[in-house]
Amino acid sequence: MVIHELTQQTGVPAKTIRYYESIGLLPRPHRAENNYRQYTPADGERLRFIASARSLGFSLPCCLLTMCRASIAFAIYSRLTAIQDRSRFRKESFSMTESGGCPPEAGNAVCELPAQNFQRPPRVTHACPVCGEKGKPVQGQTVKAFLSASLRAVQEVEYLFCKTQTCPVVYFAPAGERTLTVEQVRERVYQKEPDAEEVFVCYCFRHTVGDIRAASPQSQAALLDDINAGINADQCACDLRNPQGSCCLGNVRGVIKQGQKMPARVTH
């Protein structure tokens, strides 16, 4: 079968299939005289297994390990061990924080807390002048790319992105002398409308909130792999196309996790 037939059978996009081939998850297919890729039923089974593993949260390296004839039990054991290690580290870190970080036998001469009248210098935080929340620095080219008005309105100052949902400000200057609101940008901003199904979460590859929520777990895993494939192919331009000025992958994963917590839709 050719690649579009394999896509129809498995639900995995052609771009993702090519990416899996490039990293060794799928073997390089035989090519016919017309140079078309030719896939076998075994390739379809392998691809369905990968999609199922991805939907369960296994990483691509873990899938690759499994594909290389390592036991599935070992992959699961490694994942559970990593989770337990992280949990143990958090508990130990919390315990050290409560005790000051030093064992009792060290004594006060080794680790003394600052005097009560000691004052640390205040941290410099750039807060949004409207909602008061901390902003995230963005490049000037991001602001210029999203401004719907004349670029003369963009001052040559540092800008920050405000992600607060209820705040109308999208970009602001540190001193608060300049703000740009949702009415002044070209695209609707996901952070401002996280529940609007027609709003883009991935601006580079055009995936909306509704697209992601409506997809099956296997399709969601394939969608993440497709975005990763685009990033690795240097086709991502989040610094220009994403209002937050950085990669959207975390936002996409957040929408997927939100959907997993929501009750299933009842269809009649």
N, C-alpha and C positions, 0 to 999 in steps of 0.2 A: 504494500500500500504506500501511497505518497503522503507527504507531510500533512496536507489538509484533511485527508481521511483519518490520520492518526489524531489530529486535533479534534475532529468531530467525535471520535470514539472515547477520548479521554478527557476532553474539556480543557486541555492544557494548550495555551497559545503557541503558535509556531515559533515565535521569537524565543519563548522560554525553552522549547524543545532544542533549538539550536544552541542556546546557552548551556543547557545540560550536557550536550555533546562536547562543547568546548572545555568543560571542566571535568569530563570523564564520568559523569553520572549515567550517561547513555553512550553505548558504543557508537563509533562512527558508522553510519549506514552505508550499505552498498549503493552504488550509483548506476542507474540504467544508461543505455546508450545516449539518451537525450540529456544526461547529466542530472536527472531528477533523483532525489534521495528515495531509496526503497526500504521500507520498514517491514518488520515481521510481526506476527502476533505476540512473540516474546517481548518485543520492544514495547508493545502496548501494555502488557502485564507489568513490565518493569516501571513504566511511566505511571501507571495507576498506583503502584506500590509507593513510589516517591511522593505522589500527590497526597496519598493517605497519611504518610509519615509527616509530611509538611503540615497537614491540617491538625495533627496531634501535637505540633510544636517542635518537632525535631529540626535541627539546623541542617543546612546543606552538607557541611563536613560530616555530620553524624550519618546522614543518608549515604554519603560516599563511602564511609567506613562500612556500613551495612552491605552496600553493593559490592564491596571488595571481599565478600565471603566471611566477614567477621560476624559473629552471632548477633541476632537481634537482642538477645538477653544482655549481652555485654553493652550494647548501645543504651538500653534502658537503664542498666546498672550505673553507667557513667553519668547519665543525666540525673538520676536520683542522688548519686554521690555528690555531684556538683551543687545540687539544691541544698542538700544537708550541710555541706561545707559552708555555703553562703549563710545559712541560718545560724550555724555555730559561730561564724565570724561576727554576725550582728550581735548575738548574745554576749560574746566576749568583749566586743567593743563597748556595748552598753554597760557592762559590769565595770570596765576600766574607767569609763566616764564617771560613774557613780563614786568610785573609790579614789578618783584623782589620777589614776593611771600608774600608781606606784604600790608595790607590795608593802604590808605593814612593817616588815623587818627593815625596810630602807631607812625609816626614821625621818624626822622633820628636817634634819640637816641636809638630806639629799634632795628632797622635793618640798619646797615650801610654797604655799599658795600666796598670791599677791596680797599686799596689805589692803585693809578694808577701804582706805581712802585712795587706793590706786584707781585711776580712771584711764581706760583705754581711749585712744583717739577715735572719734566717730568715723565709721565707714562712709565713704562717699557713694551714695546711691542716687541714681537718676530716676525720679518718680514722675509718673504721668501727672500733669497739672490738673487733670479733671478727676481721675479716679484715685490717684495717689499710689498706684501699684508700680513696682519696679519695671522699667522697660528693658528691652533687649536691643543692643546696638545693631544697626543695619548699615550696609554700605550706601553711599549716596546714589549709586547707580540703580539700586533697588527702588529707592524713593522716586527717582526720575522716571523709571520704567512704569510705575503704577500711577503716577499723578495724571489725572484726566484734564487738568487745566494747563495753562502755559508754564513751561519750565522756568520762567522768570520768577515764579512763586517759590521755587526751591532755593533757599539760602545756602551758602557754602559753610554749613556748620554740621556737626555730628547729629545724626538722627537716631532715634530709638523707636522700636516697635512696641505698641501696647496690645497685649493679648487678652485683656479683660473683656469678657463677652458683653457686659452691659455698658461699656464705655464707648462713646462714638469716635474717640480718637484712635487713629491707626498709627500715625507717626508723630513724634514730637521732638523738639530740640531740648537739650538738657536744662537750660534756664527757663524753659516754658515760654520763650518769646515767639515760638512758631508751632502750630499744630495743624495736622492734616487729618480730616475726618473721613468716615466711610463714604460720604457724599462726594469726596474729592479724589477717589481712586477709581481705576478702570474696572477692577474685578471685585466681586463680592468676596469678603474675607472669611475663611472657614472659622477662625477663632471667634468671630463676631456672630456667626450663624451656624453653630456646630450641628444643629438639628434640621437644617434646611437640606432636603435630599438633593436639590439641584445644584448645590454649591460644591465647587471642586475642593477636594482634599489634596490630591496630587495634581498640581498645575502643569507639570511638564508632560505627563502622559494622560492627562484629562480623565481622571477617575473621580466621580462624585460620591458624596455621602450615600446617596440612594443606590448607586451601582455596587458599592462595597457591602452595604447592609443586605442587599437582595441576593448576593452571591452565596453559593454553598461553601462550606469549609474548604473543600478541595479547590474551588475556583478562587477563594480568597488567598489560599497558599500559592496558587499559580500566579495570582495578581502580584503578590509580594515578590515572587521570583522574577516576574516580568519587569518590575520596577528596578530590582537589583541588576538585571541584565542590561537595562537601559543605562543605569549608572556606570556599570563596568565598561559599557561601550562608549562612554563619554558623551551620552546624548542628553544628560541632565543639565538644566540651567536654572536651578532653584534660586540662585542669587539674583536672577532677573525675572523669573516667572512666578515665584512664590512670595506673597506679601511679607512673610516673616524673614525672607532673605536667606534661608537655610533649608536643608533637606527636609522633605515632607514625610519620609518613611516612618518616623515616630508617630506622626499624626494618623497615618493610615493604620498602623498597628493599634492605635488607640481606638479608632472607630470599630475595628474588628473585635477588640476586647469588650467594648461597650455593647456591641450586638450580641455577644455571647452571654451577657448578663441580662439582656432583655427577654421577656417572655416570647415564646414562638407565636407568630401570627396565625390566627385561625382563619382558614379559607373554607368557603362553602361552595 
